[in-house]
Amino acid sequence: MYYIDITDKRNIALAALLKEHGKQVEEFSWDKQIEKNSTCIFSPSKKFSTEMAENLPNDIVLYAGALSSEVVSILNNKNIIYHNLMLDEVFTIKNANLTCEGVLALILEHSDKSIYENNILILGGGRITKAMAVLLNRLGVKFAIVSFNKLKFPEYYLYSPKCYFGYLFVEDLNNFDIIVNTIPANIINKEVLAKIAPNTIFIETASVNCLNKEKVTNFNYIEAPGLPQKYSAKTAGKLMFENILGENIYD
């Protein structure tokens, strides 16, 4: 039996696919009596508190995103088999591609300029950044990459002729119309915040905000975690389906 949290749109698509393949599916709720050895599924962006973990039934299989060590410890004590969706490299890369499509949609929605007149700064060097670089290069859009990883920094010149190591980007902030953050850490302090040009569109894709949003006064700060569920829920649900049924297993 699959119990699925349908508060996330991609999980609705996942539930439909499981039913199409003859699986027994029910909507997850915290007060429902869940059978042992059943599978409970949450989205990769679901936030789990220790209280939520304590309220899960014992002896189940759980699919979710990355969880804290405290939550994982509770799951182990409850004999819950936990699968972190984000540890599947195929899933995370394909999901990053969907995130990039969502970022592009936000830029087109919120900018009053053509995408080709915007200059974009991407903070971070992970999967989303690389996927963004591929997409923007295909479109012929101007962009630069910021990396804080000294060992990996040189490789970003494969993606963009303009790259910054660490905070060297700060002096050029006025040159960028769009900033996309992918780093889940508070890297934008008040000094950096003050140098962001008025009317900049700042898109936050990370699960942890990179700045104090209460201090934002002169630019458009858009919190945008979980973009696949907003712009491509059906495809995102299919990716989860492939992961859960083991179709991403490869030698």
Backbone hydrogen bonds in HBPLUS format (Angstrom, degrees):
<---DONOR---> <-ACCEPTOR-->    atom                        ^
c    i                          cat <-CA-CA->   ^        H-A-AA   ^      H-
h    n   atom  resd res      DA  || num        DHA   H-A  angle D-A-AA Bond
n    s   type  num  typ     dist DA aas  dist angle  dist       angle   num
A0039-THR N   A0001-MET O   2.93 MM  38  6.26 172.7  1.93 168.2 170.7     1
A0002-TYR N   A0024-GLN O   2.89 MM  22  6.12 161.8  1.92 151.8 158.0     2
A0026-GLU N   A0002-TYR O   2.81 MM  24  6.24 155.7  1.87 164.8 171.9     3
A0003-TYR N   A0039-THR O   2.73 MM  36  6.08 166.8  1.74 163.3 167.6     4
A0041-ILE N   A0003-TYR O   2.87 MM  38  6.31 154.6  1.94 158.8 164.9     5
A0004-ILE N   A0026-GLU O   2.94 MM  22  6.40 157.5  1.99 158.8 164.2     6
A0028-PHE N   A0004-ILE O   2.80 MM  24  4.82 171.0  1.80 117.7 117.2     7
A0005-ASP N   A0041-ILE O   3.02 MM  36  6.21 175.7  2.02 174.8 173.4     8
A0011-ASN N   A0008-ASP O   2.96 MM   3  5.53 138.6  2.13 113.6 124.8     9
A0012-ILE N   A0009-LYS O   3.05 MM   3  5.26 136.5  2.24 101.4 113.3    10
A0013-ALA N   A0009-LYS O   3.42 MM   4  6.89 153.0  2.49 147.7 153.4    11
A0014-LEU N   A0010-ARG O   2.97 MM   4  6.27 151.2  2.05 140.8 149.6    12
A0015-ALA N   A0011-ASN O   2.89 MM   4  6.03 158.3  1.93 142.2 147.1    13
A0016-ALA N   A0012-ILE O   3.13 MM   4  6.39 155.4  2.20 144.5 150.5    14
A0017-LEU N   A0013-ALA O   3.10 MM   4  6.39 154.8  2.17 147.5 153.8    15
A0018-LEU N   A0014-LEU O   2.97 MM   4  6.26 160.3  2.01 155.9 161.3    16
A0019-LYS N   A0015-ALA O   3.02 MM   4  6.25 158.2  2.07 148.6 154.3    17
A0020-GLU N   A0016-ALA O   2.97 MM   4  6.20 153.6  2.04 144.2 151.7    18
A0021-HIS N   A0017-LEU O   3.14 MM   4  6.39 134.1  2.36 140.1 151.4    19
A0021-HIS N   A0018-LEU O   3.15 MM   3  5.17 133.1  2.38  94.7 107.3    20
A0023-LYS N   A0018-LEU O   2.92 MM   5  5.28 160.7  1.96 151.2 146.6    21
A0022-GLY N   A0019-LYS O   2.98 MM   3  5.11 152.1  2.06 115.0 113.8    22
A0032-LYS N   A0029-SER O   3.20 MM   3  5.42 166.6  2.22 110.7 114.1    23
A0038-SER N   A0035-GLU O   3.35 MM   3  5.70 146.9  2.47 129.1 127.1    24
A0037-ASN N   A0059-ASP O   2.65 MM  22  5.72 173.8  1.65 170.8 168.5    25
A0061-VAL N   A0038-SER O   2.86 MM  23  6.16 162.3  1.89 159.7 163.3    26
A0040-CYS N   A0061-VAL O   2.78 MM  21  6.18 164.1  1.81 168.4 169.5    27
A0063-TYR N   A0040-CYS O   2.92 MM  23  6.32 161.6  1.95 162.9 168.2    28
A0042-PHE N   A0063-TYR O   2.87 MM  21  6.04 161.3  1.90 152.5 158.8    29
A0046-LYS N   A0043-SER O   3.23 MM   3  5.38 169.3  2.24 111.3 114.2    30
A0053-ALA N   A0049-SER O   3.11 MM   4  6.44 158.4  2.16 147.3 153.0    31
A0054-GLU N   A0050-THR O   2.94 MM   4  6.20 155.2  2.00 146.5 153.0    32
A0055-ASN N   A0051-GLU O   3.10 MM   4  6.35 137.9  2.29 140.2 151.2    33
A0055-ASN N   A0052-MET O   3.07 MM   3  5.09 127.3  2.36  94.8 108.9    34
A0056-LEU N   A0053-ALA O   3.19 MM   3  5.37 157.2  2.24 104.3 111.2    35
A0059-ASP N   A0078-LYS O   3.04 MM  19  6.52 157.1  2.10 161.4 168.0    36
A0081-ILE N   A0060-ILE O   2.94 MM  21  6.39 156.6  1.99 159.4 161.0    37
A0062-LEU N   A0081-ILE O   2.75 MM  19  5.99 168.2  1.76 155.8 157.3    38
A0083-HIS N   A0062-LEU O   2.76 MM  21  6.06 162.7  1.79 171.5 177.0    39
A0064-ALA N   A0083-HIS O   3.23 MM  19  6.57 160.9  2.26 168.4 169.7    40
A0085-LEU N   A0064-ALA O   2.83 MM  21  5.89 166.6  1.84 166.2 167.4    41
A0072-VAL N   A0068-SER O   2.97 MM   4  6.27 163.9  2.00 155.0 159.7    42
A0073-SER N   A0069-SER O   2.96 MM   4  6.08 151.0  2.05 141.5 148.9    43
A0074-ILE N   A0070-GLU O   3.20 MM   4  6.51 153.1  2.28 142.4 148.7    44
A0075-LEU N   A0071-VAL O   3.00 MM   4  6.34 157.6  2.05 151.4 157.8    45
A0076-ASN N   A0072-VAL O   2.94 MM   4  6.23 157.6  1.99 150.8 156.3    46
A0077-ASN N   A0073-SER O   3.08 MM   4  6.35 155.2  2.14 145.2 151.7    47
A0078-LYS N   A0074-ILE O   3.06 MM   4  6.34 131.3  2.31 141.3 154.6    48
A0078-LYS N   A0075-LEU O   3.08 MM   3  5.08 133.1  2.31  95.5 108.7    49
A0080-ILE N   A0075-LEU O   2.94 MM   5  5.10 166.7  1.96 150.4 150.2    50
A0079-ASN N   A0076-ASN O   3.10 MM   3  5.08 160.2  2.14 107.3 110.0    51
A0087-LEU N   A0084-ASN O   3.05 MM   3  5.69 168.6  2.06 122.9 125.1    52
A0088-ASP N   A0085-LEU O   3.30 MM   3  5.94 168.3  2.31 116.3 119.7    53
A0092-THR N   A0088-ASP O   2.93 MM   4  6.21 167.0  1.95 160.6 164.3    54
A0093-ILE N   A0089-GLU O   3.04 MM   4  6.08 159.4  2.09 145.9 150.7    55
A0094-LYS N   A0090-VAL O   3.08 MM   4  6.23 169.0  2.09 151.8 155.2    56
A0095-ASN N   A0091-PHE O   2.79 MM   4  5.90 152.9  1.87 150.2 159.1    57
A0096-ALA N   A0092-THR O   2.85 MM   4  5.97 142.2  1.99 136.3 146.4    58
A0097-ASN N   A0093-ILE O   3.06 MM   4  6.42 148.4  2.16 145.6 153.4    59
A0098-LEU N   A0094-LYS O   3.23 MM   4  6.61 150.7  2.32 141.5 148.4    60
A0099-THR N   A0095-ASN O   2.94 MM   4  6.26 151.0  2.02 145.0 153.6    61
A0100-CYS N   A0096-ALA O   2.96 MM   4  6.26 154.5  2.03 149.4 155.4    62
A0101-GLU N   A0097-ASN O   3.15 MM   4  6.50 150.2  2.25 143.4 150.8    63
A0102-GLY N   A0098-LEU O   3.08 MM   4  6.41 151.7  2.16 144.9 152.5    64
A0102-GLY N   A0099-THR O   3.04 MM   3  5.04 115.0  2.48  93.2 109.1    65
A0103-VAL N   A0099-THR O   2.90 MM   4  6.30 149.1  2.00 148.6 157.8    66
A0104-LEU N   A0100-CYS O   2.93 MM   4  6.20 162.9  1.96 151.7 155.6    67
A0105-ALA N   A0101-GLU O   2.97 MM   4  6.24 153.2  2.04 143.9 151.5    68
A0106-LEU N   A0102-GLY O   2.97 MM   4  6.27 152.6  2.05 147.0 154.0    69
A0107-ILE N   A0103-VAL O   2.95 MM   4  6.27 155.5  2.01 152.8 159.5    70
A0108-LEU N   A0104-LEU O   3.01 MM   4  6.27 166.6  2.03 154.4 157.2    71
A0109-GLU N   A0105-ALA O   2.91 MM   4  6.06 144.1  2.04 141.3 152.0    72
A0110-HIS N   A0106-LEU O   2.89 MM   4  5.96 154.6  1.95 150.8 155.8    73
A0111-SER N   A0107-ILE O   2.92 MM   4  5.60 152.2  1.99 149.8 154.3    74
A0117-GLU N   A0114-SER O   2.93 MM   3  5.25 157.8  1.98 110.4 117.8    75
A0118-ASN N   A0115-ILE O   3.39 MM   3  5.30 154.1  2.46  95.3 102.7    76
A0177-ASP N   A0119-ASN O   2.90 MM  58  5.37 142.8  2.04 139.5 151.3    77
A0178-ILE N   A0119-ASN O   3.23 MM  59  6.33 166.2  2.25 149.8 149.4    78
A0120-ILE N   A0142-LYS O   3.07 MM  22  6.27 167.9  2.09 132.9 136.6    79
A0144-ALA N   A0120-ILE O   2.84 MM  24  6.40 139.4  2.01 153.2 166.4    80
A0121-LEU N   A0178-ILE O   2.85 MM  57  6.21 156.8  1.90 150.8 158.1    81
A0180-VAL N   A0121-LEU O   2.79 MM  59  6.20 162.2  1.82 164.9 169.9    82
A0122-ILE N   A0144-ALA O   2.91 MM  22  6.22 163.6  1.93 154.8 159.9    83
A0146-VAL N   A0122-ILE O   2.83 MM  24  6.10 151.5  1.91 169.8 167.5    84
A0123-LEU N   A0180-VAL O   2.81 MM  57  6.12 167.7  1.82 160.8 164.9    85
A0182-THR N   A0123-LEU O   2.98 MM  59  5.89 148.9  2.08 151.3 158.9    86
A0124-GLY N   A0146-VAL O   2.81 MM  22  5.65 155.7  1.87 148.3 156.7    87
A0130-LYS N   A0126-GLY O   3.07 MM   4  6.35 165.3  2.09 155.2 159.2    88
A0131-ALA N   A0127-ARG O   2.86 MM   4  6.03 160.0  1.90 150.9 157.0    89
A0132-MET N   A0128-ILE O   2.77 MM   4  5.95 156.2  1.83 150.3 157.4    90
A0133-ALA N   A0129-THR O   2.87 MM   4  6.11 155.1  1.93 148.6 155.6    91
A0134-VAL N   A0130-LYS O   3.02 MM   4  6.32 158.3  2.07 148.9 153.6    92
A0135-LEU N   A0131-ALA O   3.04 MM   4  6.26 166.4  2.05 150.3 153.9    93
A0136-LEU N   A0132-MET O   2.82 MM   4  5.98 172.4  1.82 160.1 162.1    94
A0137-ASN N   A0133-ALA O   2.91 MM   4  5.91 154.4  1.98 144.5 151.8    95
A0138-ARG N   A0134-VAL O   3.07 MM   4  6.26 154.0  2.14 144.7 151.3    96
A0139-LEU N   A0135-LEU O   3.09 MM   4  6.41 145.3  2.22 142.7 152.5    97
A0140-GLY N   A0136-LEU O   2.87 MM   4  5.96 125.0  2.18 137.4 152.2    98
A0141-VAL N   A0136-LEU O   2.97 MM   5  5.20 168.3  1.99 149.1 150.8    99
A0140-GLY N   A0137-ASN O   3.18 MM   3  4.94 134.6  2.40  90.0 102.7   100
A0145-ILE N   A0162-LYS O   3.18 MM  17  6.72 151.1  2.26 146.3 153.0   101
A0164-TYR N   A0145-ILE O   2.81 MM  19  6.25 155.4  1.87 159.6 166.3   102
A0147-SER N   A0164-TYR O   3.00 MM  17  6.40 163.7  2.03 169.5 172.6   103
A0166-GLY N   A0147-SER O   2.82 MM  19  5.91 166.8  1.83 146.2 149.2   104
A0153-PHE N   A0149-ASN O   2.85 MM   4  5.69 133.7  2.07 151.4 164.3   105
A0155-GLU N   A0152-LYS O   3.02 MM   3  5.80 138.7  2.19 125.8 135.5   106
A0156-TYR N   A0153-PHE O   3.07 MM   3  5.79 157.7  2.12 124.0 130.0   107
A0157-TYR N   A0154-PRO O   3.22 MM   3  5.95 165.5  2.25 118.4 122.6   108
A0158-LEU N   A0155-GLU O   2.99 MM   3  5.64 162.8  2.02 116.0 121.4   109
A0159-TYR N   A0156-TYR O   2.99 MM   3  5.30 151.2  2.08 104.8 113.6   110
A0160-SER N   A0156-TYR O   3.06 MM   4  6.39 152.2  2.14 150.2 158.4   111
A0168-LEU N   A0165-PHE O   3.38 MM   3  5.99 164.3  2.41 130.7 134.6   112
A0170-VAL N   A0167-TYR O   3.17 MM   3  5.68 161.7  2.20 114.8 119.6   113
A0172-ASP N   A0169-PHE O   2.98 MM   3  5.51 148.2  2.08 115.6 125.3   114
A0173-LEU N   A0170-VAL O   3.19 MM   3  5.26 169.1  2.20 112.1 113.5   115
A0175-ASN N   A0172-ASP O   2.87 MM   3  5.60 162.6  1.90 125.9 131.8   116
A0176-PHE N   A0173-LEU O   3.15 MM   3  5.73 171.9  2.16 120.7 122.9   117
A0201-ILE N   A0177-ASP O   2.99 MM  24  6.39 167.6  2.01 158.4 160.0   118
A0179-ILE N   A0201-ILE O   2.87 MM  22  6.29 160.3  1.91 155.0 158.7   119
A0203-ILE N   A0179-ILE O   2.73 MM  24  6.14 160.8  1.77 168.2 170.6   120
A0181-ASN N   A0203-ILE O   2.90 MM  22  6.29 162.8  1.93 162.2 167.8   121
A0205-THR N   A0181-ASN O   3.05 MM  24  5.97 161.4  2.08 156.8 161.3   122
A0185-ALA N   A0183-ILE O   2.87 MM   2  5.66 137.3  2.06 105.2  92.9   123
A0187-ILE N   A0185-ALA O   2.94 MM   2  5.71 120.7  2.30 113.2  96.6   124
A0188-ILE N   A0210-CYS O   2.87 MM  22  5.75 163.5  1.90 166.6 165.9   125
A0193-LEU N   A0189-ASN O   2.87 MM   4  6.04 162.9  1.90 156.0 161.9   126
A0194-ALA N   A0190-LYS O   3.06 MM   4  6.13 148.2  2.17 137.8 144.1   127
A0195-LYS N   A0192-VAL O   2.96 MM   3  5.34 148.2  2.06 109.6 119.4   128
A0196-ILE N   A0193-LEU O   3.26 MM   3  5.58 165.9  2.29 110.1 114.4   129
A0200-THR N   A0197-ALA O   3.22 MM   3  5.71 146.7  2.34 136.4 134.7   130
A0199-ASN N   A0218-ASN O   2.94 MM  19  6.37 157.1  1.99 152.7 155.2   131
A0220-ASN N   A0200-THR O   2.89 MM  20  6.13 147.1  2.00 164.2 174.1   132
A0202-PHE N   A0220-ASN O   2.79 MM  18  5.96 173.5  1.79 157.7 160.0   133
A0222-ILE N   A0202-PHE O   2.75 MM  20  6.01 173.0  1.76 169.6 170.9   134
A0204-GLU N   A0222-ILE O   2.80 MM  18  5.95 177.8  1.80 164.9 165.1   135
A0224-ALA N   A0204-GLU O   2.66 MM  20  5.38 155.7  1.72 152.7 155.0   136
A0215-LYS N   A0212-ASN O   2.93 MM   3  5.66 160.3  1.97 121.9 128.0   137
A0216-VAL N   A0213-LYS O   3.24 MM   3  5.29 164.0  2.27 103.8 108.7   138
A0229-GLN N   A0226-GLY O   3.23 MM   3  5.98 140.0  2.40 119.0 126.8   139
A0230-LYS N   A0227-LEU O   2.92 MM   3  5.25 136.8  2.11 110.0 122.5   140
A0231-TYR N   A0227-LEU O   3.11 MM   4  6.33 163.4  2.14 167.8 172.3   141
A0232-SER N   A0228-PRO O   2.91 MM   4  5.03 147.9  2.02 131.3 139.3   142
A0236-ALA N   A0232-SER O   2.89 MM   4  6.06 163.8  1.91 159.8 165.3   143
A0237-GLY N   A0233-ALA O   2.84 MM   4  5.95 153.0  1.91 145.6 152.3   144
A0238-LYS N   A0234-LYS O   3.10 MM   4  6.36 145.7  2.22 138.7 147.9   145
A0239-LEU N   A0235-THR O   3.00 MM   4  6.39 148.6  2.11 147.6 155.7   146
A0240-MET N   A0236-ALA O   3.14 MM   4  6.49 154.5  2.21 145.7 151.8   147
A0241-PHE N   A0237-GLY O   2.94 MM   4  6.19 154.1  2.01 144.8 152.5   148
A0242-GLU N   A0238-LYS O   2.94 MM   4  6.22 157.8  1.99 150.7 155.5   149
A0243-ASN N   A0239-LEU O   3.07 MM   4  6.30 151.6  2.15 143.0 150.7   150
A0244-ILE N   A0240-MET O   2.89 MM   4  6.09 170.5  1.90 159.1 160.7   151
A0245-LEU N   A0241-PHE O   3.01 MM   4  6.09 158.6  2.05 151.1 156.4   152
A0247-GLU N   A0242-GLU O   2.76 MM   5  4.93 140.7  1.91 157.2 160.8   153
A0246-GLY N   A0243-ASN O   3.11 MM   3  5.22 157.4  2.16 103.7 110.0   154
A0249-ILE N   A0246-GLY O   3.35 MM   3  5.67 161.2  2.38 112.7 113.6   155
